[in-house]
């Protein structure tokens, strides 16, 4: 897995007012290089709103090079690369295009693939209220320091870490495309038939029970890097691979998840199968809780 995570910060309301660029280079699924540039925007003009966001001031860039003066340094990190950025399609691509245009250059002279982790997150985690880089990193247990949010290099590094995690735990190919066995919830097959024996087992209330032991969160977990570690998780619905719900709960218990039986505002994820109750679906929607379907669950446990 090779890509470059990138983040732009702007000085004012103009997308051409680049004042900072951060890049994080990933090769063979490891971060191998980090770079950052402070850049003097056109006329070195800043708005208070933007200063409040990233903390960069006119004084900090008064003696810094302009974008065109460092473009030859930045270009190799973009041209002929796979680029990932959070909200990259809407923000980073537009900022790059408008800043290049300011200096009579064209983005269309470059060749790169843009992967937007915001779009990926919306496909993977349904019903969230917010999809900021900060929110998604915290959701999937990528360490995030709020005080460093909107530092270009820090955001690029966190985007890289998020990209690596999404690639590792979900069914994505090396270009961050969903592979054929991944079915986004919006296109999930409705009414697919279960084997008759599994159907009967699943209807049995005993098959839906989870023992009290598994509801006590495991504290001696060696690997704490799993995205569901210490997350409050509720299981609902019928699952083809787990006709007995306790088998699914055992997997969650062993990685240190906090298994709950009812949905609340404190729930982090709902693992949702077919025939989930309409009241629970309404709760999920109302509370903006992230959902994991069966295919996603299997991928999270390498099954």
QUILIN-V73719 format. One record per residue. N is the residue number from 1. RES is the residue in one letter. SS is DSSP state (A for helix, B for strand, O for the rest). Layout:
((N & RES & SS) (N & RES & SS))
This chain:
((1 & X & O) (2 & X & O) (3 & X & B) (4 & X & B) (5 & X & B) (6 & X & B) (7 & X & B) (8 & X & B) (9 & X & B) (10 & X & B) (11 & X & O) (12 & X & O) (13 & X & O) (14 & X & O) (15 & X & O) (16 & X & O) (17 & X & O) (18 & X & B) (19 & X & B) (20 & X & B) (21 & X & B) (22 & X & B) (23 & X & B) (24 & X & B) (25 & X & B) (26 & X & B) (27 & X & B) (28 & X & O) (29 & X & O) (30 & X & B) (31 & X & B) (32 & X & B) (33 & X & B) (34 & X & B) (35 & X & B) (36 & X & B) (37 & X & B) (38 & X & B) (39 & X & O) (40 & X & B) (41 & X & O) (42 & X & A) (43 & X & A) (44 & X & A) (45 & X & O) (46 & X & O) (47 & X & O) (48 & X & A) (49 & X & A) (50 & X & A) (51 & X & A) (52 & X & A) (53 & X & A) (54 & X & A) (55 & X & O) (56 & X & O) (57 & X & O) (58 & X & A) (59 & X & A) (60 & X & A) (61 & X & A) (62 & X & O) (63 & X & O) (64 & X & O) (65 & X & O) (66 & X & B) (67 & X & A) (68 & X & A) (69 & X & A) (70 & X & A) (71 & X & A) (72 & X & A) (73 & X & A) (74 & X & A) (75 & X & A) (76 & X & O) (77 & X & O) (78 & X & O) (79 & X & O) (80 & X & O) (81 & X & B) (82 & X & B) (83 & X & B) (84 & X & B) (85 & X & B) (86 & X & O) (87 & X & O) (88 & X & A) (89 & X & A) (90 & X & A) (91 & X & A) (92 & X & A) (93 & X & A) (94 & X & A) (95 & X & A) (96 & X & A) (97 & X & A) (98 & X & A) (99 & X & A) (100 & X & A) (101 & X & A) (102 & X & A) (103 & X & O) (104 & X & O) (105 & X & O) (106 & X & O) (107 & X & A) (108 & X & A) (109 & X & A) (110 & X & O) (111 & X & O) (112 & X & B) (113 & X & B) (114 & X & B) (115 & X & B) (116 & X & B) (117 & X & A) (118 & X & A) (119 & X & A) (120 & X & A) (121 & X & A) (122 & X & A) (123 & X & A) (124 & X & A) (125 & X & O) (126 & X & O) (127 & X & O) (128 & X & O) (129 & X & O) (130 & X & O) (131 & X & O) (132 & X & O) (133 & X & A) (134 & X & A) (135 & X & A) (136 & X & A) (137 & X & A) (138 & X & A) (139 & X & A) (140 & X & O) (141 & X & O) (142 & X & O) (143 & X & O) (144 & X & O) (145 & X & O) (146 & X & A) (147 & X & A) (148 & X & A) (149 & X & O) (150 & X & O) (151 & X & O) (152 & X & A) (153 & X & A) (154 & X & A) (155 & X & A) (156 & X & A) (157 & X & A) (158 & X & A) (159 & X & A) (160 & X & A) (161 & X & A) (162 & X & A) (163 & X & A) (164 & X & A) (165 & X & A) (166 & X & A) (167 & X & A) (168 & X & A) (169 & X & A) (170 & X & O) (171 & X & O) (172 & X & B) (173 & X & O) (174 & X & O) (175 & X & O) (176 & X & O) (177 & X & O) (178 & X & B) (179 & X & O) (180 & X & O) (181 & X & O) (182 & X & O) (183 & X & O) (184 & X & O) (185 & X & A) (186 & X & A) (187 & X & A) (188 & X & O) (189 & X & O) (190 & X & O) (191 & X & O) (192 & X & O) (193 & X & O) (194 & X & O) (195 & X & O) (196 & X & A) (197 & X & A) (198 & X & A) (199 & X & A) (200 & X & A) (201 & X & A) (202 & X & A) (203 & X & A) (204 & X & O) (205 & X & A) (206 & X & A) (207 & X & A) (208 & X & A) (209 & X & O) (210 & X & O) (211 & X & O) (212 & X & A) (213 & X & A) (214 & X & A) (215 & X & A) (216 & X & O) (217 & X & O) (218 & X & O) (219 & X & O) (220 & X & O) (221 & X & O) (222 & X & O) (223 & X & O) (224 & X & O) (225 & X & O) (226 & X & O) (227 & X & O) (228 & X & O) (229 & X & O) (230 & X & O) (231 & X & O) (232 & X & B) (233 & X & B) (234 & X & B) (235 & X & B) (236 & X & B) (237 & X & O) (238 & X & B) (239 & X & O) (240 & X & O) (241 & X & O) (242 & X & O) (243 & X & O) (244 & X & O) (245 & X & A) (246 & X & A) (247 & X & A) (248 & X & A) (249 & X & A) (250 & X & A) (251 & X & A) (252 & X & A) (253 & X & A) (254 & X & A) (255 & X & O) (256 & X & O) (257 & X & O) (258 & X & B) (259 & X & B) (260 & X & B) (261 & X & O) (262 & X & O) (263 & X & O) (264 & X & O) (265 & X & O) (266 & X & O) (267 & X & O) (268 & X & O) (269 & X & B) (270 & X & B) (271 & X & B) (272 & X & B) (273 & X & O) (274 & X & B) (275 & X & O) (276 & X & O) (277 & X & O) (278 & X & A) (279 & X & A) (280 & X & A) (281 & X & A) (282 & X & A) (283 & X & A) (284 & X & A) (285 & X & A) (286 & X & A) (287 & X & A) (288 & X & O) (289 & X & O) (290 & X & B) (291 & X & B) (292 & X & B) (293 & X & O) (294 & X & A) (295 & X & A) (296 & X & A) (297 & X & A) (298 & X & A) (299 & X & A) (300 & X & A) (301 & X & O) (302 & X & O) (303 & X & O))
